[in-house]
Amino acid sequence: MKNTVKRVLLLLIVMFTFSSCEIIGDIFKAGMSVGIFLVIAVIVFIIFIISKIGGKK
């Protein structure tokens, strides 16, 4: 029970100290960075596979 009360108090403190717009903005920035990284990783993987297939002539 005490652990739950501590979590609720911590959540309330975080909610009052941070602006909701700032938190949403940070989440979108992190999501965009991860998305760009994944797209680049997939493109590199596809190029790697194509080069391996094309190199076996």
N, CA, C and O atoms as a CHARMM CRD file, in Angstrom:
* protein
*
  228
    1    1 MET  N      0.82500  -1.20100   0.00000 PROA 1      0.00000
    2    1 MET  CA     0.00000   0.00000   0.00000 PROA 1      0.00000
    3    1 MET  C      0.85800   1.24900   0.00000 PROA 1      0.00000
    4    1 MET  O      0.55700   2.20800  -0.71100 PROA 1      0.00000
    5    2 LYS  N      1.93500   1.25100   0.79800 PROA 2      0.00000
    6    2 LYS  CA     2.81000   2.41900   0.86500 PROA 2      0.00000
    7    2 LYS  C      3.48600   2.66900  -0.47600 PROA 2      0.00000
    8    2 LYS  O      3.69700   3.81500  -0.87400 PROA 2      0.00000
    9    3 ASN  N      3.82300   1.57800  -1.17100 PROA 3      0.00000
   10    3 ASN  CA     4.47800   1.70600  -2.46400 PROA 3      0.00000
   11    3 ASN  C      3.53100   2.37700  -3.47000 PROA 3      0.00000
   12    3 ASN  O      3.96700   3.19500  -4.28000 PROA 3      0.00000
   13    4 THR  N      2.26800   2.03900  -3.42100 PROA 4      0.00000
   14    4 THR  CA     1.27800   2.64400  -4.31300 PROA 4      0.00000
   15    4 THR  C      1.11000   4.12300  -4.01200 PROA 4      0.00000
   16    4 THR  O      0.99800   4.93200  -4.93300 PROA 4      0.00000
   17    5 VAL  N      1.09100   4.48300  -2.74900 PROA 5      0.00000
   18    5 VAL  CA     0.95200   5.88800  -2.36600 PROA 5      0.00000
   19    5 VAL  C      2.16900   6.67700  -2.85700 PROA 5      0.00000
   20    5 VAL  O      2.02600   7.79700  -3.34800 PROA 5      0.00000
   21    6 LYS  N      3.36000   6.09600  -2.72600 PROA 6      0.00000
   22    6 LYS  CA     4.57100   6.77000  -3.19700 PROA 6      0.00000
   23    6 LYS  C      4.52300   6.98800  -4.70400 PROA 6      0.00000
   24    6 LYS  O      4.91500   8.04600  -5.19700 PROA 6      0.00000
   25    7 ARG  N      4.04700   5.99400  -5.42700 PROA 7      0.00000
   26    7 ARG  CA     3.95500   6.12700  -6.88900 PROA 7      0.00000
   27    7 ARG  C      2.95400   7.20000  -7.28400 PROA 7      0.00000
   28    7 ARG  O      3.21600   7.98400  -8.19700 PROA 7      0.00000
   29    8 VAL  N      1.82600   7.24700  -6.61700 PROA 8      0.00000
   30    8 VAL  CA     0.81300   8.25600  -6.92400 PROA 8      0.00000
   31    8 VAL  C      1.34300   9.65300  -6.62000 PROA 8      0.00000
   32    8 VAL  O      1.13300  10.57600  -7.40600 PROA 8      0.00000
   33    9 LEU  N      2.02100   9.81700  -5.50000 PROA 9      0.00000
   34    9 LEU  CA     2.59400  11.11800  -5.15900 PROA 9      0.00000
   35    9 LEU  C      3.65900  11.52700  -6.17000 PROA 9      0.00000
   36    9 LEU  O      3.71500  12.68900  -6.57400 PROA 9      0.00000
   37   10 LEU  N      4.49400  10.59300  -6.57600 PROA 10     0.00000
   38   10 LEU  CA     5.51300  10.89500  -7.57200 PROA 10     0.00000
   39   10 LEU  C      4.86900  11.29700  -8.89700 PROA 10     0.00000
   40   10 LEU  O      5.32300  12.23700  -9.54900 PROA 10     0.00000
   41   11 LEU  N      3.83200  10.60100  -9.28900 PROA 11     0.00000
   42   11 LEU  CA     3.12200  10.93200 -10.51900 PROA 11     0.00000
   43   11 LEU  C      2.51100  12.32600 -10.44400 PROA 11     0.00000
   44   11 LEU  O      2.58400  13.08500 -11.41100 PROA 11     0.00000
   45   12 LEU  N      1.91800  12.66900  -9.31900 PROA 12     0.00000
   46   12 LEU  CA     1.33400  14.00300  -9.15400 PROA 12     0.00000
   47   12 LEU  C      2.40000  15.09100  -9.21100 PROA 12     0.00000
   48   12 LEU  O      2.18700  16.14300  -9.81400 PROA 12     0.00000
   49   13 ILE  N      3.54000  14.83900  -8.58500 PROA 13     0.00000
   50   13 ILE  CA     4.63000  15.82100  -8.62000 PROA 13     0.00000
   51   13 ILE  C      5.10100  16.02900 -10.04900 PROA 13     0.00000
   52   13 ILE  O      5.30800  17.16300 -10.48200 PROA 13     0.00000
   53   14 VAL  N      5.27100  14.93600 -10.78000 PROA 14     0.00000
   54   14 VAL  CA     5.71600  15.04600 -12.17300 PROA 14     0.00000
   55   14 VAL  C      4.67600  15.78500 -13.00700 PROA 14     0.00000
   56   14 VAL  O      5.03000  16.61000 -13.84800 PROA 14     0.00000
   57   15 MET  N      3.41100  15.49900 -12.78400 PROA 15     0.00000
   58   15 MET  CA     2.35200  16.15200 -13.56200 PROA 15     0.00000
   59   15 MET  C      2.31900  17.65900 -13.31700 PROA 15     0.00000
   60   15 MET  O      2.06500  18.43300 -14.24000 PROA 15     0.00000
   61   16 PHE  N      2.57000  18.07100 -12.09900 PROA 16     0.00000
   62   16 PHE  CA     2.51300  19.49900 -11.79300 PROA 16     0.00000
   63   16 PHE  C      3.79000  20.24400 -12.17300 PROA 16     0.00000
   64   16 PHE  O      3.74600  21.44900 -12.42000 PROA 16     0.00000
   65   17 THR  N      4.92400  19.54800 -12.22300 PROA 17     0.00000
   66   17 THR  CA     6.17100  20.24400 -12.52100 PROA 17     0.00000
   67   17 THR  C      6.45300  20.34900 -14.01400 PROA 17     0.00000
   68   17 THR  O      7.13400  21.28200 -14.44100 PROA 17     0.00000
   69   18 PHE  N      5.95300  19.42600 -14.81100 PROA 18     0.00000
   70   18 PHE  CA     6.20300  19.45200 -16.24500 PROA 18     0.00000
   71   18 PHE  C      4.96800  19.94400 -16.98200 PROA 18     0.00000
   72   18 PHE  O      3.83200  19.64200 -16.61600 PROA 18     0.00000
   73   19 SER  N      5.22400  20.69400 -18.00700 PROA 19     0.00000
   74   19 SER  CA     4.13300  21.12900 -18.87500 PROA 19     0.00000
   75   19 SER  C      3.73300  19.96500 -19.76800 PROA 19     0.00000
   76   19 SER  O      4.59700  19.23400 -20.25200 PROA 19     0.00000
   77   20 SER  N      2.46500  19.78700 -19.99000 PROA 20     0.00000
   78   20 SER  CA     2.01300  18.66500 -20.81000 PROA 20     0.00000
   79   20 SER  C      2.48700  18.81400 -22.24900 PROA 20     0.00000
   80   20 SER  O      2.80500  17.81700 -22.89600 PROA 20     0.00000
   81   21 CYS  N      2.54000  20.01600 -22.75200 PROA 21     0.00000
   82   21 CYS  CA     3.01400  20.23400 -24.12500 PROA 21     0.00000
   83   21 CYS  C      4.48400  19.85300 -24.25200 PROA 21     0.00000
   84   21 CYS  O      4.90100  19.29700 -25.26900 PROA 21     0.00000
   85   22 GLU  N      5.25200  20.14700 -23.23900 PROA 22     0.00000
   86   22 GLU  CA     6.68000  19.82100 -23.27300 PROA 22     0.00000
   87   22 GLU  C      6.87600  18.31100 -23.30000 PROA 22     0.00000
   88   22 GLU  O      7.72300  17.80700 -24.03800 PROA 22     0.00000
   89   23 ILE  N      6.10500  17.59500 -22.50800 PROA 23     0.00000
   90   23 ILE  CA     6.23100  16.13600 -22.46200 PROA 23     0.00000
   91   23 ILE  C      5.82000  15.52400 -23.80000 PROA 23     0.00000
   92   23 ILE  O      6.50400  14.63600 -24.30800 PROA 23     0.00000
   93   24 ILE  N      4.71900  15.98800 -24.36800 PROA 24     0.00000
   94   24 ILE  CA     4.26400  15.46900 -25.66600 PROA 24     0.00000
   95   24 ILE  C      5.29100  15.77200 -26.74600 PROA 24     0.00000
   96   24 ILE  O      5.56300  14.92800 -27.60000 PROA 24     0.00000
   97   25 GLY  N      5.86200  16.96800 -26.71400 PROA 25     0.00000
   98   25 GLY  CA     6.89400  17.32400 -27.68500 PROA 25     0.00000
   99   25 GLY  C      8.10800  16.42500 -27.58700 PROA 25     0.00000
  100   25 GLY  O      8.65700  16.00300 -28.60500 PROA 25     0.00000
  101   26 ASP  N      8.53300  16.12700 -26.35800 PROA 26     0.00000
  102   26 ASP  CA     9.67900  15.23800 -26.17000 PROA 26     0.00000
  103   26 ASP  C      9.38300  13.82400 -26.65400 PROA 26     0.00000
  104   26 ASP  O     10.25400  13.16500 -27.22100 PROA 26     0.00000
  105   27 ILE  N      8.16600  13.36200 -26.43500 PROA 27     0.00000
  106   27 ILE  CA     7.78900  12.02000 -26.89800 PROA 27     0.00000
  107   27 ILE  C      7.83500  11.96600 -28.41700 PROA 27     0.00000
  108   27 ILE  O      8.33000  10.99300 -28.98500 PROA 27     0.00000
  109   28 PHE  N      7.32300  13.00300 -29.08600 PROA 28     0.00000
  110   28 PHE  CA     7.34800  13.01600 -30.54600 PROA 28     0.00000
  111   28 PHE  C      8.76800  13.12400 -31.08800 PROA 28     0.00000
  112   28 PHE  O      9.09100  12.51300 -32.10700 PROA 28     0.00000
  113   29 LYS  N      9.62100  13.89800 -30.41600 PROA 29     0.00000
  114   29 LYS  CA    11.01900  14.00400 -30.85500 PROA 29     0.00000
  115   29 LYS  C     11.70500  12.64700 -30.74300 PROA 29     0.00000
  116   29 LYS  O     12.42500  12.23500 -31.65200 PROA 29     0.00000
  117   30 ALA  N     11.48700  11.96200 -29.64200 PROA 30     0.00000
  118   30 ALA  CA    12.09400  10.64400 -29.45800 PROA 30     0.00000
  119   30 ALA  C     11.54500   9.66200 -30.48500 PROA 30     0.00000
  120   30 ALA  O     12.29700   8.86400 -31.04500 PROA 30     0.00000
  121   31 GLY  N     10.25800   9.71200 -30.73300 PROA 31     0.00000
  122   31 GLY  CA     9.64300   8.81900 -31.71400 PROA 31     0.00000
  123   31 GLY  C     10.16600   9.07200 -33.11400 PROA 31     0.00000
  124   31 GLY  O     10.39900   8.13300 -33.87600 PROA 31     0.00000
  125   32 MET  N     10.34900  10.33800 -33.45400 PROA 32     0.00000
  126   32 MET  CA    10.85700  10.67300 -34.76800 PROA 32     0.00000
  127   32 MET  C     12.29700  10.18600 -34.92300 PROA 32     0.00000
  128   32 MET  O     12.67000   9.67200 -35.97800 PROA 32     0.00000
  129   33 SER  N     13.09400  10.34500 -33.88900 PROA 33     0.00000
  130   33 SER  CA    14.48900   9.89100 -33.94800 PROA 33     0.00000
  131   33 SER  C     14.56600   8.37400 -34.12300 PROA 33     0.00000
  132   33 SER  O     15.35500   7.87400 -34.92500 PROA 33     0.00000
  133   34 VAL  N     13.76200   7.66700 -33.38500 PROA 34     0.00000
  134   34 VAL  CA    13.74800   6.20100 -33.49500 PROA 34     0.00000
  135   34 VAL  C     13.24500   5.78600 -34.87000 PROA 34     0.00000
  136   34 VAL  O     13.77500   4.84500 -35.46100 PROA 34     0.00000
  137   35 GLY  N     12.23900   6.46600 -35.38200 PROA 35     0.00000
  138   35 GLY  CA    11.70900   6.16100 -36.71200 PROA 35     0.00000
  139   35 GLY  C     12.74100   6.36900 -37.79900 PROA 35     0.00000
  140   35 GLY  O     12.87900   5.53400 -38.69400 PROA 35     0.00000
  141   36 ILE  N     13.47000   7.47700 -37.73300 PROA 36     0.00000
  142   36 ILE  CA    14.51500   7.74500 -38.72300 PROA 36     0.00000
  143   36 ILE  C     15.60000   6.68200 -38.64200 PROA 36     0.00000
  144   36 ILE  O     16.07400   6.19500 -39.66900 PROA 36     0.00000
  145   37 PHE  N     15.99400   6.32400 -37.42800 PROA 37     0.00000
  146   37 PHE  CA    17.00900   5.28400 -37.26000 PROA 37     0.00000
  147   37 PHE  C     16.54700   3.96000 -37.86300 PROA 37     0.00000
  148   37 PHE  O     17.32200   3.29000 -38.54500 PROA 37     0.00000
  149   38 LEU  N     15.29700   3.57600 -37.61900 PROA 38     0.00000
  150   38 LEU  CA    14.79100   2.30700 -38.15400 PROA 38     0.00000
  151   38 LEU  C     14.73000   2.32100 -39.67400 PROA 38     0.00000
  152   38 LEU  O     15.05100   1.31700 -40.31000 PROA 38     0.00000
  153   39 VAL  N     14.32500   3.43600 -40.26600 PROA 39     0.00000
  154   39 VAL  CA    14.26100   3.53300 -41.72900 PROA 39     0.00000
  155   39 VAL  C     15.66100   3.38900 -42.32200 PROA 39     0.00000
  156   39 VAL  O     15.85100   2.66700 -43.30100 PROA 39     0.00000
  157   40 ILE  N     16.63100   4.06700 -41.73700 PROA 40     0.00000
  158   40 ILE  CA    18.00400   3.96400 -42.23200 PROA 40     0.00000
  159   40 ILE  C     18.52600   2.54300 -42.06800 PROA 40     0.00000
  160   40 ILE  O     19.19600   2.02500 -42.96100 PROA 40     0.00000
  161   41 ALA  N     18.23000   1.91400 -40.94900 PROA 41     0.00000
  162   41 ALA  CA    18.68200   0.53400 -40.71800 PROA 41     0.00000
  163   41 ALA  C     18.07400  -0.42200 -41.74100 PROA 41     0.00000
  164   41 ALA  O     18.76700  -1.31000 -42.23700 PROA 41     0.00000
  165   42 VAL  N     16.80600  -0.25800 -42.06000 PROA 42     0.00000
  166   42 VAL  CA    16.14800  -1.12600 -43.05000 PROA 42     0.00000
  167   42 VAL  C     16.75700  -0.90500 -44.42900 PROA 42     0.00000
  168   42 VAL  O     16.98700  -1.86900 -45.15900 PROA 42     0.00000
  169   43 ILE  N     17.02100   0.34300 -44.79800 PROA 43     0.00000
  170   43 ILE  CA    17.61800   0.62800 -46.10400 PROA 43     0.00000
  171   43 ILE  C     19.01100   0.00200 -46.20100 PROA 43     0.00000
  172   43 ILE  O     19.35300  -0.59500 -47.22200 PROA 43     0.00000
  173   44 VAL  N     19.81000   0.13700 -45.14800 PROA 44     0.00000
  174   44 VAL  CA    21.14800  -0.46700 -45.14500 PROA 44     0.00000
  175   44 VAL  C     21.03800  -1.98100 -45.24300 PROA 44     0.00000
  176   44 VAL  O     21.82500  -2.60500 -45.95500 PROA 44     0.00000
  177   45 PHE  N     20.09400  -2.57900 -44.55500 PROA 45     0.00000
  178   45 PHE  CA    19.90900  -4.03400 -44.60400 PROA 45     0.00000
  179   45 PHE  C     19.51500  -4.49000 -46.00900 PROA 45     0.00000
  180   45 PHE  O     20.02000  -5.50300 -46.49500 PROA 45     0.00000
  181   46 ILE  N     18.62600  -3.75700 -46.65900 PROA 46     0.00000
  182   46 ILE  CA    18.20600  -4.10700 -48.01700 PROA 46     0.00000
  183   46 ILE  C     19.38800  -3.99100 -48.97900 PROA 46     0.00000
  184   46 ILE  O     19.57800  -4.86000 -49.83000 PROA 46     0.00000
  185   47 ILE  N     20.17600  -2.93600 -48.85400 PROA 47     0.00000
  186   47 ILE  CA    21.35400  -2.77900 -49.71100 PROA 47     0.00000
  187   47 ILE  C     22.33900  -3.91700 -49.46900 PROA 47     0.00000
  188   47 ILE  O     22.93900  -4.42700 -50.41500 PROA 47     0.00000
  189   48 PHE  N     22.51000  -4.31600 -48.22000 PROA 48     0.00000
  190   48 PHE  CA    23.40500  -5.42200 -47.88300 PROA 48     0.00000
  191   48 PHE  C     22.93000  -6.71900 -48.53900 PROA 48     0.00000
  192   48 PHE  O     23.73200  -7.45100 -49.11800 PROA 48     0.00000
  193   49 ILE  N     21.64700  -7.00000 -48.45000 PROA 49     0.00000
  194   49 ILE  CA    21.08900  -8.22500 -49.04300 PROA 49     0.00000
  195   49 ILE  C     21.24600  -8.19600 -50.55600 PROA 49     0.00000
  196   49 ILE  O     21.64000  -9.19900 -51.15100 PROA 49     0.00000
  197   50 ILE  N     20.94600  -7.06900 -51.18600 PROA 50     0.00000
  198   50 ILE  CA    21.06800  -6.96400 -52.64300 PROA 50     0.00000
  199   50 ILE  C     22.52900  -7.14100 -53.07100 PROA 50     0.00000
  200   50 ILE  O     22.80000  -7.78300 -54.08600 PROA 50     0.00000
  201   51 SER  N     23.46300  -6.58400 -52.31300 PROA 51     0.00000
  202   51 SER  CA    24.86800  -6.72600 -52.67800 PROA 51     0.00000
  203   51 SER  C     25.33300  -8.17700 -52.51700 PROA 51     0.00000
  204   51 SER  O     26.16600  -8.64000 -53.29700 PROA 51     0.00000
  205   52 LYS  N     24.81700  -8.89300 -51.53100 PROA 52     0.00000
  206   52 LYS  CA    25.17800 -10.29500 -51.35400 PROA 52     0.00000
  207   52 LYS  C     24.61100 -11.15800 -52.48600 PROA 52     0.00000
  208   52 LYS  O     25.27800 -12.06700 -52.97800 PROA 52     0.00000
  209   53 ILE  N     23.37900 -10.86200 -52.88900 PROA 53     0.00000
  210   53 ILE  CA    22.75700 -11.62100 -53.98500 PROA 53     0.00000
  211   53 ILE  C     23.46000 -11.31900 -55.30200 PROA 53     0.00000
  212   53 ILE  O     23.74700 -12.22700 -56.08300 PROA 53     0.00000
  213   54 GLY  N     23.73400 -10.04500 -55.54300 PROA 54     0.00000
  214   54 GLY  CA    24.38700  -9.64800 -56.78800 PROA 54     0.00000
  215   54 GLY  C     25.83800 -10.06600 -56.86400 PROA 54     0.00000
  216   54 GLY  O     26.37300 -10.19400 -57.96500 PROA 54     0.00000
  217   55 GLY  N     26.48400 -10.27800 -55.75800 PROA 55     0.00000
  218   55 GLY  CA    27.89900 -10.63800 -55.75100 PROA 55     0.00000
  219   55 GLY  C     28.16600 -12.11200 -56.01200 PROA 55     0.00000
  220   55 GLY  O     29.32600 -12.49800 -56.16200 PROA 55     0.00000
  221   56 LYS  N     27.14800 -12.94100 -56.07300 PROA 56     0.00000
  222   56 LYS  CA    27.32600 -14.39500 -56.25000 PROA 56     0.00000
  223   56 LYS  C     27.15500 -14.80600 -57.71700 PROA 56     0.00000
  224   56 LYS  O     26.46800 -15.78500 -58.00900 PROA 56     0.00000
  225   57 LYS  N     27.76800 -14.07100 -58.62700 PROA 57     0.00000
  226   57 LYS  CA    27.65100 -14.42100 -60.06200 PROA 57     0.00000
  227   57 LYS  C     28.68600 -15.42600 -60.47900 PROA 57     0.00000
  228   57 LYS  O     28.72700 -15.82400 -61.64300 PROA 57     0.00000
